[in-house]
Amino acid sequence: MGFTRWGYYFEGPYHNPDSLDEKAGVYVIFCESESGNILDVGESDNVKYRVNNHDRSDCWSRHCSYSIGYSATYIINENERRELESKIRQVENVACGER
């Protein structure tokens, strides 16, 4: 299971954030509705920990009455992660958080 978008391969979306790896990468949180709205995007040196302990998870629930999907691409280089996060925020209408 996975998809390619924004020039990268993303694993998921999973229904449980515990399916994410404890690796550095970029995560994308989706509302699994017909429109597939992007709820949030971010980067972390530990994607699984960050998503499971995210300060904006309440915002995800407010903007999605369907299931929430969790996806990630794993990238070691911090600058590359930040560039990808910024790119996604520029081209998508992300409901939660600003960078």
Contacts in CASP RR format, 6 or more apart in sequence:
PFRMAT RR
TARGET T0000
AUTHOR 0000-0000-0000
METHOD contacts of the structure
MODEL  1
MGFTRWGYYFEGPYHNPDSLDEKAGVYVIFCESESGNILDVGESDNVKYR
VNNHDRSDCWSRHCSYSIGYSATYIINENERRELESKIRQVENVACGER
1 11 0 8 1.000
1 12 0 8 1.000
1 13 0 8 1.000
1 14 0 8 1.000
2 9 0 8 1.000
2 10 0 8 1.000
2 11 0 8 1.000
2 12 0 8 1.000
2 13 0 8 1.000
2 71 0 8 1.000
3 9 0 8 1.000
3 10 0 8 1.000
3 12 0 8 1.000
3 71 0 8 1.000
4 10 0 8 1.000
6 84 0 8 1.000
6 87 0 8 1.000
6 88 0 8 1.000
6 91 0 8 1.000
8 26 0 8 1.000
8 73 0 8 1.000
8 75 0 8 1.000
8 84 0 8 1.000
9 73 0 8 1.000
10 28 0 8 1.000
10 71 0 8 1.000
10 72 0 8 1.000
10 73 0 8 1.000
11 20 0 8 1.000
11 21 0 8 1.000
11 71 0 8 1.000
11 72 0 8 1.000
11 73 0 8 1.000
11 74 0 8 1.000
12 19 0 8 1.000
12 69 0 8 1.000
12 70 0 8 1.000
12 71 0 8 1.000
12 72 0 8 1.000
13 30 0 8 1.000
13 32 0 8 1.000
13 69 0 8 1.000
13 70 0 8 1.000
13 71 0 8 1.000
14 20 0 8 1.000
14 69 0 8 1.000
14 70 0 8 1.000
14 71 0 8 1.000
15 67 0 8 1.000
15 68 0 8 1.000
15 69 0 8 1.000
15 70 0 8 1.000
16 70 0 8 1.000
17 48 0 8 1.000
17 51 0 8 1.000
17 52 0 8 1.000
17 70 0 8 1.000
18 48 0 8 1.000
18 52 0 8 1.000
19 70 0 8 1.000
20 27 0 8 1.000
20 47 0 8 1.000
20 48 0 8 1.000
20 51 0 8 1.000
20 70 0 8 1.000
20 72 0 8 1.000
21 47 0 8 1.000
21 48 0 8 1.000
21 72 0 8 1.000
21 74 0 8 1.000
22 46 0 8 1.000
22 47 0 8 1.000
22 48 0 8 1.000
22 49 0 8 1.000
23 46 0 8 1.000
23 47 0 8 1.000
23 48 0 8 1.000
23 74 0 8 1.000
24 43 0 8 1.000
24 44 0 8 1.000
24 45 0 8 1.000
24 46 0 8 1.000
24 47 0 8 1.000
24 74 0 8 1.000
24 75 0 8 1.000
24 76 0 8 1.000
24 78 0 8 1.000
24 81 0 8 1.000
25 43 0 8 1.000
25 44 0 8 1.000
25 45 0 8 1.000
25 47 0 8 1.000
25 72 0 8 1.000
25 73 0 8 1.000
25 74 0 8 1.000
25 75 0 8 1.000
25 76 0 8 1.000
25 81 0 8 1.000
26 41 0 8 1.000
26 42 0 8 1.000
26 43 0 8 1.000
26 47 0 8 1.000
26 72 0 8 1.000
26 73 0 8 1.000
26 75 0 8 1.000
26 81 0 8 1.000
26 84 0 8 1.000
26 85 0 8 1.000
26 88 0 8 1.000
27 40 0 8 1.000
27 41 0 8 1.000
27 42 0 8 1.000
27 43 0 8 1.000
27 44 0 8 1.000
27 47 0 8 1.000
27 50 0 8 1.000
27 51 0 8 1.000
27 70 0 8 1.000
27 71 0 8 1.000
27 72 0 8 1.000
28 38 0 8 1.000
28 40 0 8 1.000
28 41 0 8 1.000
28 42 0 8 1.000
28 71 0 8 1.000
28 72 0 8 1.000
28 88 0 8 1.000
29 38 0 8 1.000
29 39 0 8 1.000
29 40 0 8 1.000
29 41 0 8 1.000
29 51 0 8 1.000
29 60 0 8 1.000
29 68 0 8 1.000
29 69 0 8 1.000
29 70 0 8 1.000
29 71 0 8 1.000
29 96 0 8 1.000
30 36 0 8 1.000
30 37 0 8 1.000
30 38 0 8 1.000
30 39 0 8 1.000
30 68 0 8 1.000
30 69 0 8 1.000
30 70 0 8 1.000
30 71 0 8 1.000
31 37 0 8 1.000
31 38 0 8 1.000
31 39 0 8 1.000
31 60 0 8 1.000
31 63 0 8 1.000
31 64 0 8 1.000
31 66 0 8 1.000
31 67 0 8 1.000
31 68 0 8 1.000
31 69 0 8 1.000
31 95 0 8 1.000
32 64 0 8 1.000
32 66 0 8 1.000
32 67 0 8 1.000
32 68 0 8 1.000
32 69 0 8 1.000
33 64 0 8 1.000
33 65 0 8 1.000
33 66 0 8 1.000
37 63 0 8 1.000
37 64 0 8 1.000
37 93 0 8 1.000
37 95 0 8 1.000
38 88 0 8 1.000
38 92 0 8 1.000
38 93 0 8 1.000
38 94 0 8 1.000
38 95 0 8 1.000
39 59 0 8 1.000
39 60 0 8 1.000
39 63 0 8 1.000
39 64 0 8 1.000
39 68 0 8 1.000
39 94 0 8 1.000
39 95 0 8 1.000
39 96 0 8 1.000
40 54 0 8 1.000
40 56 0 8 1.000
40 59 0 8 1.000
40 60 0 8 1.000
40 94 0 8 1.000
40 95 0 8 1.000
40 96 0 8 1.000
40 97 0 8 1.000
41 85 0 8 1.000
41 88 0 8 1.000
41 89 0 8 1.000
41 92 0 8 1.000
41 94 0 8 1.000
42 50 0 8 1.000
42 85 0 8 1.000
42 99 0 8 1.000
43 75 0 8 1.000
43 78 0 8 1.000
43 81 0 8 1.000
43 82 0 8 1.000
43 84 0 8 1.000
43 85 0 8 1.000
44 50 0 8 1.000
44 51 0 8 1.000
44 81 0 8 1.000
45 78 0 8 1.000
47 72 0 8 1.000
47 74 0 8 1.000
51 70 0 8 1.000
54 60 0 8 1.000
56 96 0 8 1.000
56 97 0 8 1.000
59 95 0 8 1.000
59 96 0 8 1.000
59 97 0 8 1.000
60 68 0 8 1.000
60 95 0 8 1.000
60 96 0 8 1.000
61 68 0 8 1.000
63 95 0 8 1.000
63 96 0 8 1.000
73 84 0 8 1.000
75 81 0 8 1.000
75 84 0 8 1.000
85 99 0 8 1.000
86 99 0 8 1.000
88 94 0 8 1.000
89 98 0 8 1.000
89 99 0 8 1.000
END
